[in-house]
């Protein structure tokens, strides 16, 4: 029987991969900032970009924003933690 590999939540950095995914998409990569806040419902990542880049991050019909959230949730599932992404 295979033993399930559990990754300690402290070892997973959610900010860096999200930042690395967003920087190539925007016109002002230096303005990309991700902050994290622990809440009762889990970890909340707040993605802040330059005002002119918000549309690029959301994408047509929210497709890019949805894809970013999907990638973060996949990493969160590995850690066993609930993580959400807010875009500002």
MDTraj code that builds the backbone (N, CA, C; nanometers):
import mdtraj as md
import numpy as np

residues = "UNK UNK UNK UNK UNK UNK UNK UNK UNK UNK UNK UNK UNK UNK UNK UNK UNK UNK UNK UNK UNK UNK UNK UNK UNK UNK UNK UNK UNK UNK UNK UNK UNK UNK UNK UNK UNK UNK UNK UNK UNK UNK UNK UNK UNK UNK UNK UNK UNK UNK UNK UNK UNK UNK UNK UNK UNK UNK UNK UNK UNK UNK UNK UNK UNK UNK UNK UNK UNK UNK UNK UNK UNK UNK UNK UNK UNK UNK UNK UNK UNK UNK UNK UNK UNK UNK UNK UNK".split()
xyz = np.array([
    [0.0836, -0.1183, 0.0000],
    [0.0000, 0.0000, 0.0000],
    [0.0884, 0.1252, 0.0000],
    [0.0569, 0.2223, -0.0846],
    [0.1366, 0.3440, -0.0943],
    [0.1019, 0.4392, 0.0191],
    [0.2037, 0.4981, 0.0744],
    [0.1827, 0.5978, 0.1779],
    [0.1617, 0.7326, 0.1103],
    [0.0584, 0.8029, 0.1548],
    [0.0282, 0.9325, 0.0959],
    [0.1333, 1.0338, 0.1398],
    [0.1893, 1.1060, 0.0432],
    [0.2907, 1.2062, 0.0744],
    [0.2233, 1.3340, 0.1190],
    [0.2470, 1.3715, 0.2413],
    [0.1945, 1.4963, 0.2953],
    [0.3070, 1.5979, 0.2982],
    [0.2819, 1.7139, 0.2419],
    [0.3800, 1.8210, 0.2415],
    [0.3446, 1.9163, 0.3538],
    [0.4377, 1.9490, 0.4418],
    [0.4073, 2.0434, 0.5485],
    [0.3674, 2.1788, 0.4907],
    [0.2630, 2.2389, 0.5449],
    [0.2131, 2.3655, 0.4915],
    [0.3154, 2.4768, 0.5028],
    [0.4030, 2.4714, 0.5994],
    [0.5023, 2.5769, 0.6167],
    [0.6013, 2.5791, 0.5004],
    [0.6193, 2.4681, 0.4327],
    [0.7162, 2.4599, 0.3239],
    [0.6641, 2.5149, 0.1918],
    [0.5344, 2.5360, 0.1804],
    [0.4794, 2.5809, 0.0535],
    [0.4658, 2.7326, 0.0525],
    [0.5291, 2.7931, -0.0466],
    [0.5236, 2.9375, -0.0656],
    [0.4259, 2.9638, -0.1785],
    [0.3164, 3.0294, -0.1491],
    [0.2151, 3.0577, -0.2505],
    [0.2402, 3.1916, -0.3195],
    [0.3093, 3.2828, -0.2536],
    [0.3295, 3.4175, -0.3076],
    [0.4206, 3.4180, -0.4304],
    [0.5331, 3.3490, -0.4222],
    [0.6310, 3.3534, -0.5307],
    [0.5774, 3.2956, -0.6612],
    [0.5154, 3.1771, -0.6604],
    [0.4638, 3.1252, -0.7882],
    [0.3556, 3.2151, -0.8488],
    [0.2698, 3.2715, -0.7644],
    [0.1657, 3.3605, -0.8165],
    [0.2298, 3.4841, -0.8784],
    [0.3279, 3.5413, -0.8120],
    [0.3989, 3.6576, -0.8652],
    [0.4678, 3.6223, -0.9973],
    [0.5312, 3.5062, -1.0019],
    [0.6018, 3.4632, -1.1229],
    [0.5065, 3.4390, -1.2399],
    [0.3840, 3.3971, -1.2116],
    [0.2852, 3.3772, -1.3177],
    [0.2325, 3.5101, -1.3711],
    [0.2202, 3.6091, -1.2839],
    [0.1567, 3.7357, -1.3216],
    [0.2532, 3.8314, -1.3913],
    [0.3764, 3.8370, -1.3479],
    [0.4713, 3.9367, -1.4029],
    [0.4845, 3.9356, -1.5551],
    [0.4907, 3.8209, -1.6220],
    [0.5027, 3.8246, -1.7694],
    [0.3757, 3.8736, -1.8398],
    [0.2648, 3.8737, -1.7710],
    [0.1373, 3.9112, -1.8331],
    [0.1177, 4.0624, -1.8361],
    [0.1685, 4.1327, -1.7357],
    [0.1386, 4.2745, -1.7191],
    [0.2422, 4.3639, -1.7863],
    [0.2041, 4.4907, -1.8080],
    [0.2957, 4.5886, -1.8663],
    [0.3921, 4.6454, -1.7627],
    [0.3520, 4.6446, -1.6350],
    [0.4341, 4.7000, -1.5275],
    [0.4649, 4.5901, -1.4256],
    [0.5599, 4.5027, -1.4562],
    [0.5875, 4.3892, -1.3673],
    [0.6390, 4.4298, -1.2289],
    [0.7041, 4.5472, -1.2189],
    [0.7554, 4.5908, -1.0899],
    [0.6432, 4.6293, -0.9926],
    [0.5238, 4.6541, -1.0446],
    [0.4109, 4.6933, -0.9603],
    [0.3358, 4.5726, -0.9038],
    [0.3741, 4.4525, -0.9461],
    [0.3059, 4.3313, -0.8980],
    [0.3455, 4.3056, -0.7531],
    [0.2448, 4.2880, -0.6690],
    [0.2692, 4.2614, -0.5278],
    [0.1659, 4.1611, -0.4785],
    [0.2110, 4.0633, -0.4022],
    [0.1212, 3.9641, -0.3436],
    [0.1411, 3.9670, -0.1927],
    [0.0309, 3.9873, -0.1210],
    [0.0352, 3.9811, 0.0248],
    [-0.0514, 3.8645, 0.0688],
    [-0.0192, 3.8096, 0.1845],
    [-0.0991, 3.6989, 0.2351],
    [-0.1487, 3.7306, 0.3749],
    [-0.2705, 3.6848, 0.4006],
    [-0.3330, 3.7076, 0.5302],
    [-0.4031, 3.5797, 0.5732],
    [-0.3764, 3.5368, 0.6932],
    [-0.4397, 3.4174, 0.7481],
    [-0.5741, 3.4585, 0.8086],
    [-0.6818, 3.3952, 0.7647],
    [-0.8150, 3.4233, 0.8176],
    [-0.8747, 3.2948, 0.8734],
    [-0.9945, 3.3064, 0.9278],
    [-1.0634, 3.1884, 0.9805],
    [-1.0896, 3.0856, 0.8711],
    [-1.1176, 3.1342, 0.7507],
    [-1.1512, 3.0436, 0.6406],
    [-1.0292, 2.9943, 0.5636],
    [-0.9106, 3.0403, 0.5987],
    [-0.7895, 2.9954, 0.5304],
    [-0.6990, 3.1113, 0.4949],
    [-0.6082, 3.0871, 0.4038],
    [-0.5114, 3.1874, 0.3608],
    [-0.5688, 3.2673, 0.2451],
    [-0.5598, 3.4001, 0.2534],
    [-0.6071, 3.4872, 0.1462],
    [-0.4862, 3.5570, 0.0851],
    [-0.4651, 3.5342, -0.0445],
    [-0.3596, 3.6025, -0.1183],
    [-0.4222, 3.7211, -0.1902],
    [-0.3685, 3.8390, -0.1677],
    [-0.4189, 3.9580, -0.2353],
    [-0.3162, 3.9998, -0.3392],
    [-0.3575, 3.9941, -0.4644],
    [-0.2717, 4.0296, -0.5772],
    [-0.3010, 4.1743, -0.6153],
    [-0.1973, 4.2578, -0.6095],
    [-0.2109, 4.3977, -0.6462],
    [-0.1233, 4.4236, -0.7677],
    [-0.1824, 4.4872, -0.8697],
    [-0.1088, 4.5229, -0.9919],
    [-0.1353, 4.6694, -1.0224],
    [-0.0615, 4.7248, -1.1169],
    [-0.0839, 4.8628, -1.1588],
    [-0.2264, 4.8771, -1.2119],
    [-0.2820, 4.9949, -1.1948],
    [-0.4212, 5.0193, -1.2336],
    [-0.4495, 4.9810, -1.3790],
    [-0.3568, 5.0089, -1.4678],
    [-0.3765, 4.9769, -1.6091],
    [-0.3633, 4.8288, -1.6415],
    [-0.3134, 4.7494, -1.5483],
    [-0.2914, 4.6072, -1.5726],
    [-0.4021, 4.5174, -1.5185],
    [-0.4958, 4.5742, -1.4453],
    [-0.6021, 4.4927, -1.3842],
    [-0.6803, 4.4158, -1.4910],
    [-0.7113, 4.4808, -1.6021],
    [-0.7848, 4.4148, -1.7102],
    [-0.7093, 4.2977, -1.7690],
    [-0.5776, 4.3097, -1.7769],
    [-0.4968, 4.1998, -1.8308],
    [-0.5009, 4.0788, -1.7373],
    [-0.5023, 4.1030, -1.6085],
    [-0.5039, 3.9941, -1.5108],
    [-0.6404, 3.9268, -1.5067],
    [-0.7447, 4.0048, -1.5224],
    [-0.8791, 3.9457, -1.5218],
    [-0.9026, 3.8704, -1.6523],
    [-0.8624, 3.9278, -1.7643],
    [-0.8771, 3.8609, -1.8934],
    [-1.0207, 3.8656, -1.9440],
    [-1.0403, 3.8185, -2.0655],
    [-1.1746, 3.8157, -2.1241],
    [-1.2614, 3.7187, -2.0462],
    [-1.3718, 3.7685, -1.9982],
    [-1.4684, 3.6883, -1.9222],
    [-1.4060, 3.6242, -1.7978],
    [-1.2982, 3.6837, -1.7465],
    [-1.2366, 3.6352, -1.6241],
    [-1.1532, 3.5095, -1.6394],
    [-1.1155, 3.4755, -1.7626],
    [-1.0443, 3.3498, -1.7854],
    [-0.9064, 3.3452, -1.7215],
    [-0.8303, 3.4528, -1.7289],
    [-0.6954, 3.4512, -1.6705],
    [-0.7051, 3.4472, -1.5184],
    [-0.7943, 3.5263, -1.4608],
    [-0.8124, 3.5254, -1.3155],
    [-0.8535, 3.3862, -1.2680],
    [-0.9426, 3.3230, -1.3395],
    [-0.9877, 3.1877, -1.3042],
    [-0.8713, 3.0882, -1.3126],
    [-0.7883, 3.1018, -1.4158],
    [-0.6738, 3.0121, -1.4317],
    [-0.5727, 3.0312, -1.3180],
    [-0.5465, 3.1559, -1.2794],
    [-0.4552, 3.1826, -1.1682],
    [-0.5082, 3.1205, -1.0397],
    [-0.6375, 3.1360, -1.0160],
    [-0.6982, 3.0785, -0.8952],
    [-0.6906, 2.9253, -0.8982],
    [-0.7075, 2.8670, -1.0149],
    [-0.7014, 2.7214, -1.0276],
    [-0.5623, 2.6690, -0.9935],
    [-0.4589, 2.7369, -1.0414],
    [-0.3214, 2.6952, -1.0135],
    [-0.2928, 2.7047, -0.8642],
    [-0.3350, 2.8141, -0.8018],
    [-0.3109, 2.8320, -0.6581],
    [-0.3879, 2.7273, -0.5781],
    [-0.5114, 2.6994, -0.6167],
    [-0.5908, 2.5999, -0.5445],
    [-0.5312, 2.4598, -0.5600],
    [-0.4698, 2.4311, -0.6744],
    [-0.4053, 2.3015, -0.6928],
    [-0.2874, 2.2869, -0.5972],
    [-0.2093, 2.3925, -0.5824],
    [-0.0976, 2.3899, -0.4877],
    [-0.1496, 2.3814, -0.3440],
    [-0.2603, 2.4478, -0.3180],
    [-0.3183, 2.4458, -0.1839],
    [-0.3692, 2.3076, -0.1482],
    [-0.4211, 2.2376, -0.2461],
    [-0.4723, 2.1025, -0.2208],
    [-0.3596, 2.0101, -0.1758],
    [-0.2425, 2.0265, -0.2336],
    [-0.1261, 1.9470, -0.1946],
    [-0.0923, 1.9724, -0.0473],
    [-0.1049, 2.0984, -0.0066],
    [-0.0686, 2.1337, 0.1310],
    [-0.1804, 2.1055, 0.2301],
    [-0.3001, 2.0787, 0.1791],
    [-0.4132, 2.0544, 0.2678],
    [-0.4679, 2.1815, 0.3284],
    [-0.4407, 2.2928, 0.2645],
    [-0.4808, 2.4226, 0.3159],
    [-0.5790, 2.4885, 0.2196],
    [-0.6693, 2.5703, 0.2711],
    [-0.7612, 2.6432, 0.1849],
    [-0.6999, 2.7795, 0.1539],
    [-0.6852, 2.8091, 0.0246],
    [-0.6233, 2.9342, -0.0184],
    [-0.7136, 2.9989, -0.1227],
    [-0.7338, 3.1294, -0.1095],
    [-0.8115, 3.2025, -0.2097],
    [-0.7281, 3.3213, -0.2597],
    [-0.7626, 3.3700, -0.3793],
    [-0.6894, 3.4802, -0.4419],
    [-0.7850, 3.5948, -0.4673],
    [-0.7497, 3.7126, -0.4190],
    [-0.8243, 3.8349, -0.4482],
    [-0.7371, 3.9214, -0.5369],
    [-0.8008, 3.9893, -0.6329],
    [-0.7268, 4.0745, -0.7265],
    [-0.7685, 4.2185, -0.7040],
    [-0.6690, 4.3051, -0.6834],
    [-0.6964, 4.4490, -0.6633],
    [-0.6108, 4.5308, -0.7560],
])
top = md.Topology()
chain = top.add_chain()
for i, resn in enumerate(residues, 1):
    res = top.add_residue(resn, chain, resSeq=i)
    for name in ("N", "CA", "C"):
        top.add_atom(name, md.element.get_by_symbol(name[0]), res)
traj = md.Trajectory(xyz[None], top)
